[in-house]
Amino acid sequence: MAELSANGLRQARRAAGLTQAELGTRVGVSRKTINTIENEVFVPSTALALRLSEVLNLPVENLFTLSKSIHEAKP
């Protein structure tokens, strides 16, 4: 099964000049939530991923990718 990877979030946040706390405040979550997403401990909901995308002014696929293609996944 494909898993979501937050490999672009930390880089995008830093490029925007935001701390984890500032980004969390802007999207309505705690600094710890941003930290756990960046460290791939927690997978954000679709709504949160879209809010992060909006605040960082980037397409959601620039922030999150699938670690395994859904086309490679076996039924």
N, C-alpha and C positions, 0 to 999 in steps of 0.2 A: 504494500500500500504506500502511496506517495505521502510524504510528510512535508509540512511547511517549514521553510528555513527563513530566519530573519536576518540573513547575512548582509542586507543592505541598510538596515535601520540605523545602526550605530554610525556608519559613515555618513548617511544623509542627515542625521541629527547634528553631528559635529560640523558638517558643511554649512548647516543652517545657523550655527553659532548658538545652539541651545544645549542646556544641561538636561539631564534626565528629568529633573524636577520641573523645569520649565516646559518641556514637551508634555510631561504627564498632566500638568495643570491645563495646558491648552486642549488636550483631548479628554480630560475628565477622569484621569486615573492617577494612581500614586507613582512616585519615582521608582519604587520597588517593582511595580508592574512593568514599567519601561525596561528596567534592569533585567528582569526575568525573560522578557521578550527578546532583548538583545543577546542574552546568553542562551537562547533557545531552550529554556526550561519551560516556558509557557507559550502556547500558541494563541494568538489573539483571535477574538471573534471576527467575523466578517465586518461587522459594524466598526469595531475598533481599528481594524486594518485600513478601512476606508477613511476614518477620521485622521489617522496618522498620515495617510497619503495626501489628504486635503491640506492639513497643517503644514506638511513639508513641501507641498506643491510639486509632488512627483507622482507618476503613475504607481499604483500599488505593486505592479510587477517589478518595479525598481527597488522596492523595499523587501518583498517576500518572493521566494521562489519555491518550487517543488523540488525536493531532494531527489525524487525519482519521477520520471515522466509518467503521467497517467496512461500513456500509450504503451509503456513497458509493463505496467502492472497486469498481473494475471488475474482472471476472474476467480 
